[in-house]
Amino acid sequence: MNVEIISIGDELLIGQTINTNASWIGSELALRGAKVSHCAVIEDKKEAIVDALESALKRADAVIITGGLGPTKDDITKYTLAEYFNTELVINEEVLNRVKAFFERRSRKMLDVNIQQAALPKSAIILRNDVGTASGMLFEIENKTVISLPGVPYEMKHILTTSGFDFLVHKYTVSNLFHRTIHIQGIGESYLAEAISSIEKRLIDNTIKLAYLPSPGIVRLRFTSTPSEASKKLIEDAITEIKSLLPQKVFGEGDVTLNKIIGDILIEQKSTLGTVESCTGGQISKDIVQIAGSSSYFKGSIISYSNDLKINLVGVDAESIKLYGAVSEQVVKEMAINGRKLLDVDYCIATSGIAGPTGGSDVKPVGTIWICVAGPTGCNAKKFNFGDDRVRNIKITGLTGLNMLRQMLLKINK
């Protein structure tokens, strides 16, 4: 199955919004054995939508469109598609009832523009949206399929995973592929490739594909092969070998996240956690509380951004800051150890660093970060330099702190 993606939205073209929809759709289709051959980003205009759709239908079996289905006047995708497929818009009572219920649950007044979201093309198959008000629409033309979805990522994902992907997989021939993915934190893509080069060569020699999928602080390794037992065994052996080679770095498989793993371990060990954050400004706490049920192990955080708060609230020795500076092993250790006592937790993660882009020096350049994890048996402090991008530094520091905690919880010293 050959698929093309069309992303609609002026905000995508001017860089105001990052087009994460296309990357997610492409990744999910690849897991199902489908090929994405082309992606287009276009403005929210009738002519642009028609031109992109006609071009895509000449090349692809299926076209997935995202964006332009909102309630405002600039959202014209639905109207353009109704005209293109020579059909009329009619009120879909089932959708209207869902839209009404959506607003009632939130105790919000439903406007006329919201009612119009139930006006849908008569000839389309309507794809149910249980997490928003804009329905998905599926059109069939000359054995080809066009799926139009809202641009809001969680709504788009919900519709595709509950109905859209199943329709495509059942209609078209797709390659039967086997996938496994492992997650690695704390090593760059090139260093990882060097560390596992012999393993990768063995996989390639057996026609198994290994893809490196990097993001700030994490590299995902995706193994792809035919679903034969021999290939599955080779992949299983490779994953086991990589875990043994890099136990501090490999933290999970599949859809699991580092913060979820941390939570599961803390629950299993009946342990509690807190943070004392300086340069991360609450990033670690934010990551932790993304997980439902985190209140059972996470007690809270102290964000001691200034030296005064480090001294007066956390209890860092003023002399330590004077002698070594706030970004130092001595200070971050005091933050973690004192934070553990103040928050009355078993484990405490502390961070102090120069996130940038200014504030560095020759001795402590931008990107210099100290992280310390304190626990019942002691503390572990490490120095890092993550570069000169502030947002990346904060994100990577948070992930690194969580992984250091994982290592301590599991007593991984290698």
N, C-alpha and C positions, 0 to 999 in steps of 0.2 A: 504494500500500500504506500503510495506516494502522496504526501501531504504538504500543503503550503499554508503558511500562517500570515494573516493580515492583521496588523495592530493599528487601530484607529485612535487618533488623538493628537491635537496640536501640542498638548503638554509633553508628549513623548518626543516630538520633533525639536522642541526648543530646550530639551534637557531638564525640564521642570520635574518630570517623573521618569524613573528608570523603568525600562520595559522588561520587568521580571516575568511577565506572563509568557512571552515567547520562549524564554529559556526553560521555564517549568514545563510548558506543553511539549517542547522538543524532547526534554529528558524523559517525560512520561511516555511519549509515543515510542521512543527508542526502546524502553523497557518492554513494550508490547510488540516489538519487531517491526514497527513502521518507520518509514524514512521521511524526514523533513528535508525537502530539497530547496526551499526558498522561503524567506521571511521578508515581508514588506511593512514599513511603517508609513502611514499616510495621514493627511489632514482630514478633518471631519467635514468633508464636502462631498456632495452627491457625485460629481464627476470623478473625483479621486477614488471613491468607493467602487463605482462601476468599472472604471479602467482597471483597477487592481484585481477585481473579481473576475473580469473577462480574461485577463492575462493568466490568472491562476488556474482557471477552469480548462484552459488549453493544455496545461502541463500536468495537472495533478488529478488524483482520484478523489481527493477530499480537500476542502478548504475550511480552515477554522478562522473565524473573525472574532476579534475581541474589541470592545469599546463602542461607545456611541449609543447605548441603550438606556440612558438615564431619563429622568422625567423633564429635563429642561429643554428649551427650544433648540439648543445647539446640538442636541443628540438626535441625529437624523438617520441613523443606520436602519432602524426598523422600517421607516417610511421608504427609504431608498430600495431596500430589499423587496418590500411588498410590490413596488412598481416594477422592479427588475423581473420578478417572477410572476408578474401579471396577476396579482391577487389583491383582495381588499382586506382592510383591517376591520376586525369585528371584536366586540367585547367577549372575552372568554370568561364565563361565569366562575369556573373553578379557580382561575387565576385571580379574578376580582375578589373572591372570598378569601384567598390566601393573603392578598394585599391588605384587605380590611383587617384581618386577624393580626397581621404584622404590626399595624399601627395601634390596634387595640391593646396588644401585649405591652406596648411601650407607652401607653396612655398619651398618645399623640394624635392630633387632628389630621385626618386624611384630606388632602387638597384635591382639586379637580385634576391637576397634573399627575397625581398619583393614581387616580382612577384610570387615566389614559394608559397607564402601564399595562393594564389588562386588555387594551386594544391590540390585537396581534394578527399577523397574516393568516387568512383563512386556510390557505393550502399548506401551511407549515406544520410540522410536528412540534409541539410545544414541550420543551425540556424544563422540568420542574425545578424551581429555585426555592429551597426551604430556608435560606439564610439571607434573602434580600427580596426586593420587589420587582426586579427586572428578570423576566423569564428568558431562557435560552430558546432559540428557534432553529429547526432543522429543515432544510429544503433538499429535495432530490430532483436532479435534472440529468437526463440521459445517462443513467447509471453513475452519476457523480453526486457527491454530497457536499452541502454547504451548511456549516454550523455557525450560528452567530451567538455570541455570549457577552454578558456584561464585562466591563473592563476591571471592575473591582476584583482583585486577586482571589480573595476567599470565596466569592460567589462563583467566579469562573471555575475554580478548582472543584467546588462542590458539584456543579452541574456536570462537568466532564467525568468526574469519578463515579457519580451515581447513575449516569445514563449515557453520556456522549461517547466515551471510550468503548463501552460495551457495544453500542450500535455499530461503530466503525469496525471493530474487531470481528463481529459476526458477519458483516457485509462483505468485507474485503479479505483477500488472501494476505496474511502477514507471515513474516519469517518466525519460525519457532526458535526462540533464543532463551538461554539460561543466563541469569545475572546474579552476581553477589557483589555487595559493596561494603567496604570497611572504612572507618573514619580514623584519621590520624591527626594528632595535635602536637605542635612543638617542633616541627621539622619542615623546612621548605621543600618545594616540589623537586628541585634539582638535586638536593641532598638526599631526598627520599629515593629518587630514581637511581642514584649511585649506590645507595645502601642495599637495594634489592635488585641490582642489575642481573645477577646470576639467576634469580628466581624469575624475573621478567623474561629473560632469554629462553628459559625452559618452557614458559607458557607460550611464547611466540612460536617456538619450534613445534608446539602441539596445536597450533592454530587457535590459541586462546588470546583474546584481545584484552589488554590492560589499559584503562583510561585514567589519567590523572585529572581530577576535578578540584582545583584549588579555590579557596576563598580565604578571607583574612583570618589567619590563625589555624585553619583546618585544611587538610587535603583529604578528599575522598578518593579511594581507589575502587574503580568498578571493573569487575571481571566479567567478560562476556564470552559465551561459547554456545555450541549446539548442546541440546539437552541430553547428551549421552552420559551414561554412568561413568565412563572413563574420563570425560572432560570434567564432570562434577567432582570426581575424586582428585584430579590434578589441582583444581581450584581449591578444594578443601585443604589439601596438603600445603599449597602455597600460602593460604591464609594462616594456617597453623604455624608455618615457618616464620612468616612476617611478625606474627604476634610474639613468638619466642625471641626473635631478633630485636624487636622494638617494643617491649612491654610497657615502657614509660609513655610511649607515643600512641599506640593503638588503643582506642577506648571503646569502640563499639561497631555494630554492623547494622545494615538496613536503614530504617528511618529513625533510629534512636538518636537522641541528642545528649550532649555532655551534661547539661543541667538535669536531665531526666535520670541519667545514670547515677549522678551524685545523690539525687534524692532517694533513689531506690536503695543505694548502699547505706545511707544514713538511717533510713527506716529499718533496714535489716539489722543494722548494728545498734539500733535504738540510741542514736547519737544526735546531738544538736549542733547548729551552726550559726555563726554570726560573722559580720565583716566590719572592718575599719578601713574605710577607703579615702584616699586623698586624690591622686591623679585620675582615678576611674570615676569619681563623683557619683557612685551608686550603680555603676554598670553591672557589677557582680550581683548586687542585690536584685536588680531588675531581671537579670538572667535567671536567678534562683526562683523568684516568685512567678515566673511564667508557667511553672509547673503546678497543676492543680494538686492540692494537698500539701503544698510546701509549708503550710503553717504548722504541720506536725513536727518539723525538724528545724525550720528557720525562725530564729527569735527576733532578729533585727539587725540594724546597721548603724554605725556612727560614721558620718561623712565629715572628716576632720581636714578640710581643705587648707585651712590656714595653720600657721605654726602655733598661734595662740590657742586654737582648739586642740591641737595635738598635745600641748602642754597642760592646759587647764581642764580639758574634758577627758582626754584619753590617759593623761598622766605620764606622757613622755618627758624625760628629764631634759630641762632647758639646756643643760650643759652638753647633752648629746647632740642637740641641734646646733649649738654653737661650735662644737668641735668638729662634727662630721657633716653637718648640713642635713636638711630634712630628707633629701634623697640619699639614703645611706643604709647599710646593713644594720647598724646599731639602732637607728630610729624605727625602721620598719619592723624589727624584732620587738621592740618595746610596744609598738602599736598592736601587734598581733597578740603578744603575751598579756598585755594589760586589757585589750579588748575582750579576750577570752574570759577574764575575771569580771569585767564590768557588765558584760552581756550575759554572764552565767551560762556559757555554752561549752561544749566539749571541744569544738574546733573553731578557729577564727582565721579568716584570710585578711591580710593587710596589704595595701599597695601604697607606694609613694614613688613619684617619678616626674619626669619632664615630658609631658605629652606633646608640647610644641604648638605652633612652629617656632616660637621664640622661647627664650629663657635658658638656653643651653650655654655651655662653656667648653673650653678645651678639655677640662677634666671630666665634665659631665655633659656630653653633647645631648642635643634634642633626641628623645627616644630612649634615654637612660631610665630604666624602670627597676625598682626593687620590689619583690613580692615575697611575703613570708606567710607560711601556714603554721599556726601553733596548735598543738594537740595535747592529749594527756601525757604523752611520752616525750615531749620536747617540741622544738620548732625547726623549720627548714626554710632558710632564706636564700634567694637566688637573684642575681643581677642579670638584666637583659638589655639589649638595645634593639628596638623594633623599627627604627627608621624615623622619618621626619613628618609623617602624616598623622595629624592629631586624632582624627576619627579612627583610623586603623589602629593606632597605638592603644587607644582606650579599649577597643573591641578585643584586640589580641591579648592585652593585659588581663582582661576579664576571663577569657578562655584559658589562658595559661595558669591563672590562679586556681580555677576550678580543676584543671588537670593535675596541678600539684597536690590539691586536696585529695583527688582520686588516688594518686600514688601513695599518699600517706595512709588513707583509709584501707587500701589493699596491701599495704606494706611492700610496695614495689620499689626496690632500691637499685635495680640494674640500670 
